[in-house]
């Protein structure tokens, strides 16, 4: 009976359970650590099956012993609430920790300790680790594509001006801030497009002409993502409002548009914009391929953005509409000042998710002859002088895209926290 009483967790034996549990968890993790980093196996005298599963077993027992619904200890309660809620989560937690410990030493050796970054040719990569010399040599191409080196200042200047214009609205006087929506939805996109297109393309103001086919790398990724983001959002709002319109013509046109664009793959849309669309234009009419691609992605992503915004509109209670109408507001005034601000606040995570998908879809433009970051990696890995180093290039691209997407995600989270209201 005393053994049964000891096995039941209570206030009297909680401290004992906590000490034994933490000790077993530490032993299990320490054993895997020694095996991974120092190649020391504490159970080398036991059969392989036992030595392999022993850390998992004692770690599981340790997590089981410290699992309690409420202990009063802050960090223990956080641990139990997040990663130790049941036996399955306990085993899963240990497996993840062990996998990280096992994978970390070889990854560290390959990426840093045994890596090469010196030199300017493939012959400089003599070790068994990564060849970051390849990234260093191709860095300008990964950033600017085939754009002439002597004109890279034009791309940097264009991006700098666009960023400055983006913060322009924050410096307006209070009596002009009511026009911020007009500035960011209409004026800013037009000015940004003119700055980027004419400064980077040239052909005017004494600047040498550079065709858009030479644009590429991360700068092209930013350009395509930027314009598609700022154009697809207002398009999505109009389509969301149109789908909820009481006018049958507007409603069915919006529904048809949304369902059509959501029913075709983006790669098909890009091929149509690049190959088929010019056939329907007048013979003397020319539209640049980059412009066609931006329009195609905008039309495609606008349909997805519309459905996210429509979800926010449907989440609002009917009383918000009735209250706005009781104040004498018309359709557009009601939606601009009452409905849309609340609806958009509710769907910030969904809008961010759509924007993240758009940014990660930009590598598809490589299939129509535009070489953004992933496209330049595909060209670089086929270079005879750098064959065999594709892994380094894709890891570099993955890190870049992760930084971009994580920054967008954190900004979305901050917006969500800033405009959060308790319902």
C-alpha positions in Angstrom: 0.0 0.0 0.0 2.9 2.4 0.7 4.2 1.8 -2.8 0.8 2.6 -4.3 0.6 5.7 -2.2 4.0 6.8 -3.4 3.1 6.4 -7.0 0.1 8.7 -6.7 1.3 12.3 -7.2 0.3 14.5 -4.3 1.6 17.4 -2.3 3.7 15.2 0.0 5.7 13.5 -2.8 5.6 16.3 -5.4 9.1 17.6 -4.6 10.5 14.1 -4.9 8.8 13.5 -8.2 10.0 16.8 -9.5 13.6 16.1 -8.5 13.6 12.6 -10.0 11.8 13.7 -13.2 14.2 16.6 -13.9 17.2 14.3 -13.2 15.9 11.6 -15.6 15.2 14.2 -18.3 18.7 15.7 -17.9 20.3 12.2 -18.1 18.5 11.4 -21.3 19.4 14.6 -23.1 23.0 14.5 -21.7 23.4 11.0 -23.0 22.3 12.0 -26.5 24.5 15.1 -26.3 27.6 13.1 -25.5 26.9 10.7 -28.3 26.3 13.4 -30.9 29.1 15.9 -30.0 31.8 13.8 -28.4 31.0 10.3 -29.7 30.8 9.0 -26.2 28.2 6.2 -25.6 27.5 5.7 -21.8 25.8 2.4 -22.6 28.3 1.0 -25.1 28.4 -2.3 -23.2 24.7 -2.8 -23.8 23.1 -4.1 -27.0 22.5 -1.4 -29.7 18.7 -1.7 -29.3 18.8 -0.9 -25.6 21.4 1.9 -25.9 19.3 3.5 -28.6 16.0 3.5 -26.8 17.3 4.0 -23.3 17.4 7.9 -23.5 13.9 8.0 -24.9 12.6 5.7 -22.1 14.1 7.5 -19.2 13.2 10.9 -20.7 9.6 9.8 -21.1 9.5 8.6 -17.5 11.0 11.9 -16.4 8.4 14.0 -18.2 5.6 11.7 -16.9 6.8 12.3 -13.3 6.8 16.1 -13.6 3.4 16.3 -15.4 0.9 18.0 -13.2 -2.1 20.1 -14.1 -1.0 23.0 -11.8 2.1 23.2 -9.7 2.4 26.9 -8.9 5.9 26.9 -10.5 5.7 29.2 -13.5 8.2 27.5 -15.8 7.1 24.0 -15.0 3.5 24.9 -15.7 4.5 26.5 -19.0 6.4 23.3 -20.0 3.6 21.0 -19.1 1.0 23.2 -20.9 2.9 23.4 -24.1 5.0 20.2 -24.6 4.0 17.8 -21.9 0.2 17.6 -22.0 0.1 13.9 -22.6 2.3 10.8 -23.2 2.2 11.3 -27.0 3.4 14.9 -26.8 6.1 13.9 -24.3 7.5 11.3 -26.7 7.2 13.8 -29.6 9.1 16.4 -27.6 11.9 14.1 -26.8 12.2 12.9 -30.4 12.4 16.5 -31.7 15.1 17.4 -29.1 17.1 14.2 -29.9 16.8 14.9 -33.7 18.1 18.4 -33.3 21.1 17.2 -31.1 21.9 14.5 -33.7 21.7 16.8 -36.7 23.4 19.9 -35.2 27.1 18.7 -35.2 27.2 17.6 -38.9 25.3 20.7 -40.0 27.7 22.9 -38.0 30.7 21.2 -39.5 29.4 21.5 -43.0 28.1 25.0 -42.9 30.8 26.7 -40.7 33.7 24.7 -39.3 34.7 22.9 -42.6 33.3 25.5 -45.0 35.4 27.6 -47.4 34.8 31.3 -48.1 38.2 32.5 -49.3 39.3 32.7 -52.9 37.5 33.5 -56.1 37.5 30.2 -58.0 36.2 26.7 -57.5 39.7 25.5 -56.7 39.5 27.4 -53.4 36.9 25.0 -52.1 39.2 22.2 -50.9 37.5 21.1 -47.7 34.6 18.7 -47.1 32.2 21.6 -46.0 30.2 24.1 -47.9 31.7 26.3 -50.5 30.5 29.8 -49.6 33.1 31.1 -52.1 30.5 30.2 -54.7 27.9 32.5 -53.0 30.5 35.3 -52.7 31.5 35.2 -56.3 27.9 35.1 -57.5 26.5 37.4 -54.9 26.0 40.4 -57.3 24.2 38.2 -59.8 22.0 36.8 -57.0 21.1 40.3 -56.0 20.8 42.1 -59.3 20.6 39.4 -62.0 22.2 40.2 -65.3 21.8 43.9 -64.7 25.1 45.8 -65.7 27.4 46.2 -62.7 28.0 49.8 -63.4 24.3 50.6 -63.1 23.5 48.8 -59.8 23.3 52.2 -58.1 20.1 52.9 -60.1 18.4 49.9 -58.5 19.6 50.9 -55.0 18.5 54.5 -55.5 15.1 53.3 -56.8 14.5 51.1 -53.7 15.7 53.9 -51.4 13.2 56.4 -53.0 10.4 53.9 -52.8 11.0 53.3 -49.1 11.2 57.0 -48.4 7.9 57.5 -50.2 6.4 54.7 -48.2 7.1 56.6 -44.9 6.0 59.9 -46.3 2.5 59.5 -44.9 3.8 59.3 -41.4 5.0 62.9 -41.6 1.8 64.5 -42.8 0.0 67.0 -40.7 -3.0 65.9 -38.8 -5.4 67.7 -41.1 -4.0 65.8 -44.1 -3.9 62.3 -42.6 -7.5 61.7 -43.6 -6.1 61.4 -47.2 -3.7 58.6 -46.2 -5.8 55.9 -47.7 -6.0 57.8 -51.0 -2.2 58.2 -51.0 -1.3 54.6 -50.2 -4.0 53.0 -52.4 -3.7 55.1 -55.5 -0.9 57.8 -55.5 1.9 55.8 -53.9 1.6 52.8 -56.1 1.6 54.9 -59.3 4.6 57.0 -58.1 6.5 53.9 -57.0 5.9 52.2 -60.3 7.2 55.3 -62.3 10.3 55.6 -60.1 11.2 51.9 -60.4 10.4 51.5 -64.0 12.0 54.6 -65.4 15.0 54.8 -63.1 15.9 51.1 -63.4 14.9 50.8 -67.1 16.4 54.1 -68.1 16.0 55.4 -71.6 15.1 58.9 -70.3 16.8 61.6 -68.2 20.0 60.6 -69.9 20.1 57.1 -68.4 21.2 54.2 -70.5 18.3 51.8 -71.4 18.4 48.4 -69.7 15.8 45.9 -70.9 13.7 44.1 -68.3 15.1 40.8 -69.5 18.4 41.8 -67.7 16.6 42.5 -64.4 16.9 39.6 -62.0 18.0 38.3 -58.7 16.6 39.4 -55.3 15.9 42.9 -56.6 13.4 41.5 -59.2 11.8 39.3 -56.4 11.2 42.5 -54.4 9.9 44.4 -57.4 7.4 41.7 -58.4 6.3 41.1 -54.8 6.0 44.8 -54.0 3.8 45.7 -56.9 1.6 42.6 -56.8 1.1 43.2 -53.0 0.0 46.8 -53.3 -2.2 46.1 -56.4 -3.9 42.9 -55.4 -5.1 44.2 -52.0 -7.4 46.9 -53.3 -8.5 44.6 -56.1 -9.4 42.0 -53.4 -11.4 44.5 -51.4 -13.5 45.5 -54.4 -14.1 41.8 -55.3 -15.1 41.0 -51.8 -17.6 43.9 -51.7 -18.8 42.9 -55.1 -19.4 39.3 -54.1 -21.6 40.5 -51.2 -23.4 43.1 -53.4 -27.2 43.0 -53.7 -26.9 43.9 -57.4 -27.0 40.6 -59.3 -24.8 41.7 -62.1 -22.0 42.9 -59.9 -22.3 39.9 -57.6 -22.2 37.3 -60.3 -19.3 39.0 -62.1 -17.3 39.0 -58.9 -18.2 35.4 -58.1 -17.2 34.3 -61.7 -13.9 36.2 -61.5 -13.0 34.8 -58.1 -13.9 31.2 -59.0 -12.2 31.4 -62.3 -8.8 32.6 -61.0 -8.9 30.3 -58.0 -9.5 27.4 -60.4 -6.4 27.7 -62.5 -2.7 27.2 -61.5 -0.5 30.2 -61.3 2.0 28.7 -63.7 -0.7 28.5 -66.3 -1.6 32.1 -65.8 2.0 33.1 -66.2 2.3 31.2 -69.5 -0.8 32.8 -70.8 0.4 36.3 -69.9 3.8 35.7 -71.5 2.9 33.6 -74.6 -0.8 33.9 -75.4 -1.8 37.4 -74.3 0.6 39.2 -76.8 -1.2 37.4 -79.7 -4.5 39.3 -78.8 -2.8 42.7 -78.8 -2.7 45.0 -81.8 0.3 44.5 -84.0 1.8 47.9 -83.1 1.1 47.7 -79.4 3.8 46.5 -77.0 3.5 45.6 -73.3 6.7 44.6 -71.5 6.8 41.0 -70.2 7.5 42.1 -66.7 4.4 44.3 -66.7 2.3 41.4 -68.0 3.7 39.1 -65.3 2.9 41.7 -62.5 -0.7 42.1 -63.9 -1.1 38.3 -64.1 0.0 37.6 -60.5 -2.1 40.6 -59.3 -5.2 39.3 -60.9 -4.5 35.8 -59.6 -3.7 36.8 -56.0 -6.5 39.3 -55.9 -9.1 36.5 -56.0 -7.5 34.8 -53.0 -7.3 38.1 -51.1 -11.0 38.7 -51.9 -12.1 35.6 -50.1 -10.0 36.4 -47.0 -11.5 39.9 -46.8 -15.0 38.5 -47.4 -14.5 36.2 -44.4 -13.9 39.3 -42.3 -16.9 41.1 -43.7 -19.1 38.1 -42.8 -17.7 37.9 -39.3 -19.1 41.4 -38.4 -22.4 41.4 -36.7 -25.4 42.9 -38.5 -25.6 45.6 -35.8 -22.6 47.3 -37.2 -24.3 47.8 -40.6 -27.5 49.0 -38.9 -25.7 51.4 -36.7 -23.8 53.0 -39.6 -27.1 53.3 -41.6 -28.8 54.9 -38.6 -26.2 57.7 -38.7 -27.2 58.4 -42.3 -24.1 56.9 -43.9 -24.3 55.8 -47.6 -22.8 52.5 -48.9 -19.3 53.7 -49.6 -19.0 55.9 -46.5 -20.3 53.1 -44.3 -17.8 50.6 -45.7 -14.8 52.9 -45.7 -15.2 54.3 -42.2 -17.1 51.6 -40.3 -17.2 48.1 -41.9 -13.8 47.6 -43.7 -11.6 48.9 -40.8 -13.2 46.3 -38.5 -13.3 43.5 -41.1 -9.7 44.0 -42.1 -8.6 44.0 -38.5 -10.2 40.5 -38.0 -8.4 38.9 -41.0 -4.9 40.3 -40.6 -3.5 36.7 -40.2 -5.3 35.6 -43.4 -4.1 38.6 -45.4 -0.6 38.0 -44.2 -0.8 34.4 -45.2 -1.9 35.3 -48.7 1.0 37.8 -49.0 3.5 35.2 -47.8 2.2 32.8 -50.4 2.6 35.5 -53.1 6.2 36.2 -52.2 7.0 32.5 -52.2 5.3 32.1 -55.6 7.6 34.6 -57.3 10.2 32.0 -58.3 7.6 30.7 -60.8 8.3 33.7 -63.1 11.5 31.9 -64.1 9.4 29.7 -66.4 8.6 32.8 -68.6 12.2 33.9 -68.8 12.5 36.3 -65.9 15.4 35.3 -63.5 14.6 36.3 -60.0 16.6 34.9 -57.1 15.7 31.2 -57.6 16.0 31.7 -61.3 19.6 33.0 -61.0 20.4 30.0 -58.7 19.2 27.7 -61.5 21.5 29.5 -64.0 24.5 29.6 -61.6 24.4 25.9 -60.8 24.6 25.0 -64.5 27.8 27.1 -65.0 30.6 24.7 -66.0 33.0 26.5 -63.6 30.7 25.9 -60.5 29.1 22.6 -61.1 28.2 20.6 -57.9 27.4 23.6 -55.6 23.7 23.8 -56.0 23.1 22.9 -52.3 24.9 26.1 -51.1 22.8 28.2 -53.5 19.5 26.8 -52.4 20.4 27.1 -48.7 21.3 30.7 -49.3 17.9 31.3 -51.0 16.1 29.5 -48.3 17.6 31.7 -45.6 16.8 34.9 -47.7 13.2 33.8 -48.2 12.8 32.8 -44.5 14.1 36.2 -43.4 11.6 38.0 -45.7 8.7 35.8 -44.7 9.5 35.9 -41.0 9.8 39.7 -41.0 6.4 39.9 -42.7 4.9 37.5 -40.2 6.2 39.4 -37.3 4.9 42.7 -38.7 1.5 41.0 -39.2 1.6 39.8 -35.6 2.5 43.3 -34.3 -0.4 44.8 -36.3 -2.7 42.2 -34.9 -1.6 43.0 -31.4 -1.8 46.7 -32.0 -5.4 46.7 -33.3 -6.7 43.9 -31.1 -9.9 44.5 -29.3 -11.6 42.2 -26.9 -14.8 40.7 -28.3 
